Amino acid sequence: MTDPILIDIPEELSTDRTVVRRYRPGDGVGVFEAVDESREHILPWMPWGPGHQTTDDSEKLVRTWNGKWALREDMSFGMFDKQTGEYLGGTGLHRIDWNLRSFEIGYWIRKSAAGKGHVTDSVKLLTDLAFSKLQANRVFIRCAVENVKSCAVAKRAGFTLEGTIRNSIKDADGRLVDLMMFSLIPEEWESMRVV
Ligand SMILES: CC(C)(COP(=O)(O)OP(=O)(O)OC[C@H]1O[C@@H](n2cnc3c(N)ncnc32)[C@H](O)[C@@H]1OP(=O)(O)O)[C@@H](O)C(=O)NCCC(=O)NCCS
C-alpha cells in the first residue's frame, strides 16, 4: 500500500457553483463569521461551536486542520461559493483508516447558505475523491436520527442506510443519541457513475 503521505491529493474540487478546498492560513476570519451567524443552527449537532469565541480561535483551528491534512491524519475542507468566494461551511474526510481505506464525511453550512444544495454538492465531490483517488473501500456518514436535514443529505447523495446505532454519542446536553449509519462501497459508487 502506498504510504498515504506520498499520495498526491487534489486540494481543490468544484462543481459549477460549489468549491471545496483545503484550509489555508487566513481562512479563520471567514470561518469565524460563518460560525458566529450560525450558533443556534449548528450547536445542537456540532458541540465545537463554543470553541470559536474570536477570529484567533477559528484561525488556530484552520491552521491545525491544515497541518493534519499534510500528515493525512484528517482532511478538513472549507466549502465556498464558486461565484462570490464566500466561505459557506465545513466538510471533510474524517476518522480515516488508511489500512481499511475507510473515510467518514462530515459537514455543516452557515445559516444564510443552507437549503441551496451546496452540502450535497460537497459530499458528492468528496465521495468521488475518496473512491477515485484514495482507493476507498468504505465512505460513511453518521447523523442523529432527529437531524432530518443531515440524514437527507446522505440520502440525496445516494448513500445506503445500513441501520441505526443506538445510544451512539452524547449530545451537547449529555443526552444519548441514536445515529443513522449511511455508507457507500466501491461497487455502489461505480454503478452510480454509469447511471
Ligand atoms: C445538515 C446541513 C449541513 C444540511 O444543509 P442543507 O443546506 O439542508 O443541505 P444542502 O446544501 O444539500 O441543501 C439541500 C436543500 O437545498 C435544496 N436544493 C436546492 N437546490 C439544490 C440542488 N441543486 N441540489 C440539491 N439540493 C438543492 C434541496 O431541495 C434541499 O432543500 P430542503 O431542505 O427544503 O429539502 C445543515 O442543516 C446544517 O449545517 N446543520 C447543522 C450542522 C449539522 O447538523 N451537521 C451534520 C452533522 S451529522
The ligand as a MOL file (V3000), in Angstrom:
LIG
                    3D

  0  0  0     0  0            999 V3000
M  V30 BEGIN CTAB
M  V30 COUNTS 48 50 0 0 0
M  V30 BEGIN ATOM
M  V30 1 C -27.1690 19.2900 7.8520 0
M  V30 2 C -26.9480 20.5120 6.9880 0
M  V30 3 C -25.4670 20.5870 6.6410 0
M  V30 4 C -27.7960 20.3720 5.7120 0
M  V30 5 O -27.6550 21.5350 4.9470 0
M  V30 6 P -28.6240 21.8300 3.6990 0
M  V30 7 O -28.3400 23.1990 3.2390 0
M  V30 8 O -30.0240 21.4460 4.0530 0
M  V30 9 O -28.1230 20.7790 2.5970 0
M  V30 10 P -27.8960 21.0720 1.0560 0
M  V30 11 O -26.9270 22.1760 0.8910 0
M  V30 12 O -27.5920 19.7770 0.4130 0
M  V30 13 O -29.3030 21.6510 0.5950 0
M  V30 14 C -30.4300 20.8110 0.4750 0
M  V30 15 C -31.6610 21.6780 0.3090 0
M  V30 16 O -31.4480 22.5490 -0.8130 0
M  V30 17 C -32.4260 22.2620 -1.8340 0
M  V30 18 N -31.7380 22.4210 -3.1140 0
M  V30 19 C -31.8700 23.4950 -3.9200 0
M  V30 20 N -31.0960 23.3440 -4.9960 0
M  V30 21 C -30.4680 22.1610 -4.8930 0
M  V30 22 C -29.5480 21.4580 -5.7010 0
M  V30 23 N -29.1130 21.9580 -6.8540 0
M  V30 24 N -29.0750 20.2680 -5.2730 0
M  V30 25 C -29.5150 19.7370 -4.1120 0
M  V30 26 N -30.3930 20.3630 -3.2870 0
M  V30 27 C -30.8730 21.5720 -3.6760 0
M  V30 28 C -32.9010 20.8600 -1.5250 0
M  V30 29 O -34.1930 20.6300 -2.0430 0
M  V30 30 C -32.9010 20.8800 -0.0140 0
M  V30 31 O -33.9990 21.6550 0.4330 0
M  V30 32 P -34.9500 21.1510 1.6720 0
M  V30 33 O -34.0800 21.1270 2.9110 0
M  V30 34 O -36.0010 22.1930 1.7150 0
M  V30 35 O -35.4210 19.7810 1.3100 0
M  V30 36 C -27.3690 21.8270 7.7250 0
M  V30 37 O -28.7130 21.7190 8.1320 0
M  V30 38 C -26.5030 22.1250 8.9230 0
M  V30 39 O -25.4300 22.7290 8.8020 0
M  V30 40 N -26.9420 21.6980 10.1210 0
M  V30 41 C -26.1930 21.9230 11.3310 0
M  V30 42 C -24.9320 21.0930 11.3790 0
M  V30 43 C -25.2090 19.6180 11.1720 0
M  V30 44 O -26.2350 19.1160 11.5520 0
M  V30 45 N -24.2350 18.9070 10.5440 0
M  V30 46 C -24.3560 17.4790 10.2890 0
M  V30 47 C -23.9470 16.6930 11.4680 0
M  V30 48 S -24.1300 14.9450 11.1500 0
M  V30 END ATOM
M  V30 BEGIN BOND
M  V30 1 1 1 2
M  V30 2 1 2 3
M  V30 3 1 2 4
M  V30 4 1 2 36
M  V30 5 1 4 5
M  V30 6 1 5 6
M  V30 7 2 6 7
M  V30 8 1 6 8
M  V30 9 1 6 9
M  V30 10 1 9 10
M  V30 11 2 10 11
M  V30 12 1 10 12
M  V30 13 1 10 13
M  V30 14 1 13 14
M  V30 15 1 14 15
M  V30 16 1 15 16
M  V30 17 1 15 30
M  V30 18 1 16 17
M  V30 19 1 17 18
M  V30 20 1 17 28
M  V30 21 1 18 19
M  V30 22 1 18 27
M  V30 23 2 19 20
M  V30 24 1 20 21
M  V30 25 1 21 22
M  V30 26 2 21 27
M  V30 27 1 22 23
M  V30 28 2 22 24
M  V30 29 1 24 25
M  V30 30 2 25 26
M  V30 31 1 26 27
M  V30 32 1 28 29
M  V30 33 1 28 30
M  V30 34 1 30 31
M  V30 35 1 31 32
M  V30 36 2 32 33
M  V30 37 1 32 34
M  V30 38 1 32 35
M  V30 39 1 36 37
M  V30 40 1 36 38
M  V30 41 2 38 39
M  V30 42 1 38 40
M  V30 43 1 40 41
M  V30 44 1 41 42
M  V30 45 1 42 43
M  V30 46 2 43 44
M  V30 47 1 43 45
M  V30 48 1 45 46
M  V30 49 1 46 47
M  V30 50 1 47 48
M  V30 END BOND
M  V30 END CTAB
M  END
